[in-house]
Amino acid sequence: MPDITAPAAVDVVAAQRRTVRVLAAGQVLSGVAFGSTQSLGALLAADLSGEESLSGFATAAVTLGAALTAIPLARLAARRGRRIALTTGNVSALGGIALVILAAAARSFPLLLAGIALIGAGNAATLQSRFAATDLSTTARRGRDLATVVWATTVGGVVGPLLLAPGEVLGASIGMPRLTGAYLFSLLAQACAFALYVLVLRPDPLLLAQRLDRERAPTALPTTELDRSRVARFAMLAVAASHVTMAAVMAMTPVHLAHIVAPDAVTVAVGVTISLHVFGMYGLSPVFGILADRVGRLPVILVGQGLLAAALTVASTAAASQAGVLIALLLLGLGWSAATVAGSALLTEATPLAARPRRQGRSDTLMTGCAAVGSVLAGLILGLVGYGGLALWAFVPIAMVCAGAVTVRARRR
């Protein structure tokens, strides 16, 4: 058998650098697509349904769409590669955006939820980008490579919500339904991301990793990580619970802001608040990635829980203050970032290569499925006990992660 170790190592390094750059660019575009419309979902749901208590169904629909498609997309990636899975998500999101605009024109709440669910399927593919960044990565750089792709969403995610007001002006000028103008930017961004993955994401990182694993010389030292299923289950819990905490509070923030700011300033207030929140989610992810590589995945997950707890404390005590909501949403994003980066890296390294796509898909399904339920409950809780009371309820997932961390650490010892 020919010696492929040396040239394969050089090829892998070059392919990994290219993969991270392409995925990062795709995340910028996806950030614009989702950031410019995600915060509109709750407002559209409240407008079309006539009930603010149903506004949480928008976030529930997008997360449910992601939950239902995460595993099929993961299986598609395992068979056909990351490129096919990502572009399938782009196509789904494009169809969902068109359906949302149609629903707003027809004043149809069920049609709106169907369109948002299709957008959620696109979001499932976007979430898998962070795992695609680890397909060819080494253990020493896994956290940083994953975090780099997550960080790239900052650009689009911060710019996207700021396009709400210009989108409304543009939409009104061409006769689009109210609150849908920003979806024009989403259409353009998703189309560009589709072209990027089709043309530039070569070689496919997962297919290359699978080929190298098959071709590894029998005499070579084994490099595949052991299957640490208990650790993997905890990582899935940490990512899912942190996402539920973030999604439940964030989803209700636009509705809450509509009650504490002037009516003519709601769009601007929502755009600025969500932009700051998205910056917290992605802006410092490289820092958390470096920390996860250097001090360990578990400590960074616990740092994330501390930040989430701080966010909920501010939200519950300063719910009537716009500045307080801004600070809470920033801390909420930072906590999500730390837990997601470290938890995703821990899940990947605790799982053998052959089982990674399937387990990663299950993790995303758990994460988004729980967030869908949490978003529906968040709307009901908001109607019963208000924004501050919702923040107090969101402490429950944090307690679950901390208890799981104690158990994992005790088992390791």
N, C-alpha and C positions, 0 to 999 in steps of 0.2 A: 504494500500500500504506500503511495507517495506521501511524503511528509508535507502536510498542509498547515502545520502549526504556525510557522513564521509568516507566510503570506496572508493566511487567514486573519492573524492578529492585526496586521497593517490594514487590511480591508475592513475589518470590523471597526477599528478606530475611525477611519474615514467615513464609513457608512453611518456610524453613530453620530458623528458631528453633523453630517448632512441631515440625518433624520431629525435631530433636535432643532436645527434651524428651520426646516420645513414645518414641523409641528408647531413651533413657536409662531411662525407667520400665520399658520392656519388658526391658531388660537386668537391672534389679534383680530382676524376677520370674524371669527365666531363670537368674540366678545362684543364687537359692534352689533352683530345680528341679534344676540340675545339681550345685551345690555340696553339697546334702544327700544325694546318692546316688553321685556319681562315685567317692568314696573307698571306697564299699562294694562296688564292682564286683570289685576284686581279691580282697577277702575272701570274697565269695560264690562267685567262680570257684574259689578254693582249697578252699572248703568243699564245693561240689557235685561237683567233680572228684576231690577227695581227693589232689591233687598241687599243691604250692606252685609248682612250675615252670610250671604252666599258668595261674597267676594273671595273667600278662601278657596272656592272651587276652581278658580283660575290656576292658582299654584298647585292645587291638587291634581288638576288635569295635566299640567306640564310634567309634574313628577310621576304621575301614573303612566303617562306615555313613555317616559324614560324607563320606568320600572318594567313595563311589559316588553320592551324591546332590548333591554340591556343584555339578557342572556342570548336571544337570537343573534344579536350583532356580535357578541363574543364568539359564538359558534361559527358565524360567518367568517370572522377574523381568523379563527383557528384553521378553517378549511381554505380560505381564499386570500388571507392576508389583511393587514390593517387598512391598506388603501381602499379595498372594496368596501369594508365595513364603514369607513369614514365617509366615503362618497354616498353610500346608501343613506346615511344619516342626513347628509346635505340635501338630497333629493326629497326626503320626507319633510324636512323643515321648510323647504320651498313650497311644497304643497300645502303645509299647514298655514303658512303666512297668507297665501292666497285665500284659504278657507276662512281665516279670521276676518279679513277685509270684507269678504262676501257676507259673513255673519253679521258684521256691524251694519252693512247696508240693508240687510233683510231684517234686522232687529231680532235675531234668533239666538237665544241663549244656548240651547243644545248644540247648534252648529258652531258657536264660538268655542265651546268646550272641546268639540271634536278637532277643530283646527289647532287649538292650543296643545292638545294631546299629540298631534303630529309634530308640532314644534318640539315637544318633549322627546320624541324619538330622535330628532336631530341632536338634542342636548345629550342623549345617551351616548351617541357617537363622540361628541366633544369630550365627555368625561373620560372615554377610553383613550383619548390622546395622551393623557398623563401616563397610562400604562404602556402605551406604545413607546414612550421615551425610555422605558426601562428594559425593553426587549433585548437590546445589545449592550446594556450598561453593565459595569462591574459593581461589586458590592460597595467598594470605596466611594463611588460616584453616583450611586443610584438615587440617593436623596436629592443631590444637586441637579442631576439631569431631569428628574421628575419635576422638581421645583422650578426649573428654568421654563419648562413648557407651561406650567401653571401660571408663572409670573407673566408670561406674554399676554395672558388674557387681560392684564391690567390696562393696557393701552386701549383696546376696544371696549372693555368693560366700563372704563371711566368715561371715555368719549361717548359711548352709546347712549347712556341716560341723558347726557347733555344735548343730544339731538332731538329730544322730545319736543321742545318748543319750536325749533326750526322745522321739524317734521310736521307739526300741526299747521304751521304757516304754509308750507309746501303743499300739504294735503288739501287744505282749504282752497288753495289757488286752482287746483285741478278738480275740485268737486268730490274729494274722497270723504267718507263718513268721519264723524268726529272721533278723535282719539286713535286714528289709524294712520296718520301721515308718516309717522316714524317707521312704519313697516316697509316703506319704500327703501330706506337705508338697509333694513334687514335683508330684503330681497337681493340687493346688489352685493352685500357682503357674503351671503351664502353662496351666490353664484360664483364669486371670485374664489372662495374656499374650495368649492367643488373642482374648479379648474386647476387650482394649485395641487391638490392631492392627486388628481388624475395624471397630471403632466410631470410633477417634480418628485413625488414621494417614491423614489426608486434608488436602490433596491428596497423592497418591502422589508421593514425591520423584523417583523415576526417570522416571515417565511425564511429570511436569511438566518435568524437564530435557530429555527428548527432544522435547517439544512446543516448548519455547523454542528449542531448537537448530534445529528445522525452520522456525520462524517468524522467525528472525533475518533482519533486512533484508539484501538482497544488497550494499548499499553499506556495511554496518557492518564495522568492523575485525574480522578473525577472532580468536576467543577460544579456540577448541578447541586443546588441547595437541597438539604433534607426536607422532607414533608413534616413540618411542625404544625399539625392541624389545630391544636389548642391555641397556639399563638396566632394563627391565621384567623380563627374565629374571634378572638379578642380584637384583632385589627379591624375586622369587619364591623364589630360592635362599635368601636371607637369612631370610625368614619361615619357610620349610619346615625348614631346618636348625636354626634356633633352637627351633622347636616340637618337633622330634625330640629335641633335647637335653633340653628340659624334660620332655616326656612320658615318655621312657624312665626317667629317675630318679624322677620323681614317682610313676609308676605302681607302682614297686616299693617305695616308702617305707612304705605301710601294712603290707606283708608283712615288711619289715625291722624295723619298730617292734614287731611282734608277737614278735620274738625278743629284744629288748633291754629291754622294759618288762614289768611284772607282768601276768599274764593278765587280771586283773580291771580293769586300767587301760588296756587296748589301745584300746577305743572312744574314751575321752576323749583319749588321746595322739594318735590318728589325727585326731580332730576338730580339736584345737588346732593340730596341725602343718599340716594342709591349710588351715585358716583363715588361718594366718600366710602360707602359700605363696600363697593366692589374693589376700590383701592385697598381697603383693609384685607379683603379676601385674597388678593393676588400680589399686591405691591411688595410685600416683604417675604413672599414665599421662598426666594433664594436664601434668605437668612435662616428660615426654618429648615430648609433643605440641608444647609451646611451644618446647622446644629444637630440635625438628626443623624448625619454621617459621623459627627465628631463625638457627641455626648450620648447618642443612642436614641432609638425610636420612642421608647416608652417615656423617658423624661419629657420629650417635646410634646407628646400626646397630652401629658398632664399639664404642661404649660398652656396648651390650648384650652383645657378645661378651666384653668384659672382665668384666662382672658374671657371666656364665655360667661363665667360666673360674674365677673366684673361688669360685663355688658348688661346682663340681666338686672344687676343691682342698680345700675344707673337708670335703666329703662323703667324700673318699678318705682324709683324715688323721684324721677324728674320727667314723668310722662307728659306733663303739661307744658314742658319747655321744648321749643324747637331745637335749641342748642343741646339740651340733654339727649334728645332723640338722635341728633347727629353723632354725639360722642358714643352713645350706646351702639349705634350701627357700625361705627368704625371698630370698636372693640369686638363686636360680634364677628365682623369679617376677619379680624386678626386671629381670633380663637379658632374659627373654622379653618383658616389657612394652616395653622400649626398642626391641628389634629389630622387634617386631610393629607397633608404632605407626609408626615411621619407615619400615619396609619397605612397609607397606600404603599409606602416603601416597605413597611413591616410585612404587609400582606404578600407582596411580591417575593421577598427574600425567604419567607416561610413556606413557599410553595414551589414544587419542582416545575421546570419549564413546561412539560407536557400538560400539566394541570392548570397552568396560570390563566389562560384565556377564560376557561370555564369558571374558575373561582373568582376571577376579577369581575366577570359578568354577574355572578351571584352577589358579589359585594355591592355592585352598582344597583342591582335590583332591590336588594334589602335597603340600601340607602334611599333610593328614590321612592320606593313603595312606602316606607315608614314616613317619609316627608309628605307624601300625598295624604296619608291619613292624618298626620299632624297638622297639615294646612287646613283641612276641613274642620278639625277640632278647634284650631286656632280662631277661625271665624266665629264659631259658636261661643268659645270662651270670651272672645273680644266683646261680643254682644252682651254677655252676662256680667263680666267683672271688669271690663275695660282693658286698656293697653297695659297698665301696671300689673293687673292681676294675671294677664297672659304671661308676662315676664316671669312672675313667680312660679307658675306652672311649668315653665320651660327649664327649671332647675332639675326636674326629674331625670331627663336623659344624662345630664352631667353626673349625677350621683351614680347612675348605672355604670358609666365608664370608669369612674374612680374606684368603684367596688371591683370591677373586672381587672383593673390594673393591679390592685392589691393581690388578687388571686393569682394572676400571671406571675408576678414577682415572687410570690411565695412558692409556686411550683418550680420556678427556675432555681431557687435556692435549695 
